[in-house]
């Protein structure tokens, strides 16, 4: 059509005019005119010291050695750097895509404006924690799993499992974190800490709120129907499900509780946090303790 002549001027219409009238992108037309590729496209420039087949095998080895499922290309790239394999993230992404190694992802439906539009990540540790509950099945029936996560370092500060998801069981992960990181359990010992939770009956109960006041912890409920306000706990629960609750079976609730404590140690010592330079939660806390020792 672009080569056809106009009956009024006798000149060809031209590709630009035809694309403008048909509302088609010229780049698409030019792409379809190109001969078919005999090789997959590659980024110009050197490919680095490791060829693509060897790097793909190194990526497979990283994924196989990792104690977690569902790690994306950024964490794979970080683990490769720790092993001395220097390459770009885009190259790791390309190879994982070509070999079907990318973690599955869920695409949610578009949403309008939300009540929560700020940040939930504080600047220091032990400033804000989050808690939430999920459930799983054991040989003794359904069990409740309670979690507590530090917002700054993404550290799991408490995990607990029980037959019944009562308000008293919901306090156990919080008590674990207070004892470990505040040095005991006493009145106002955790002053300065706020706790993010949803509006579940366990967390809004008088017993739960009274214990928060006793410890000096400020209650910080998330917005209703805005789970992103409790996003740190929600993200940790997803990791917990993908790497423990959905891949193992438990005969008793006590067996589940012991597995949760072991998962807490593994997570805090090996899970990589991108916003902290791909360091583990334990490394983030150790840096904070070292900084405080130097300041003292």
Buried (B, 14 or more C-beta within 10 A) or exposed (E): EEEEEEEEEEEBBBBEEBBEEEEEEEEEBEEEEEEEEEEEEEEEEEEEEBEBEEBBEBBBEBBEEBEBBBBBBBBBBBBBEEEEBEBEBEBBBBBBEEBEBBBEEEEEEEEEEEEBEEEBBBEEBBBBBBBBBBEBEBEBEEBBBBBBBBBBBBBBBBBBBBBEBBBEBBBBBBBBBBBEBBEEEEEEBBEEBBBBBBEBEBBBBEEBBEBBEBBBBBBBBBBEEBBBBBBBBBBBBEBBBBBBBEEEEBEBBEBBBEBBEEBBEBBBEBBBBEEBEBBBBBBBBEBBEEEEEEEE
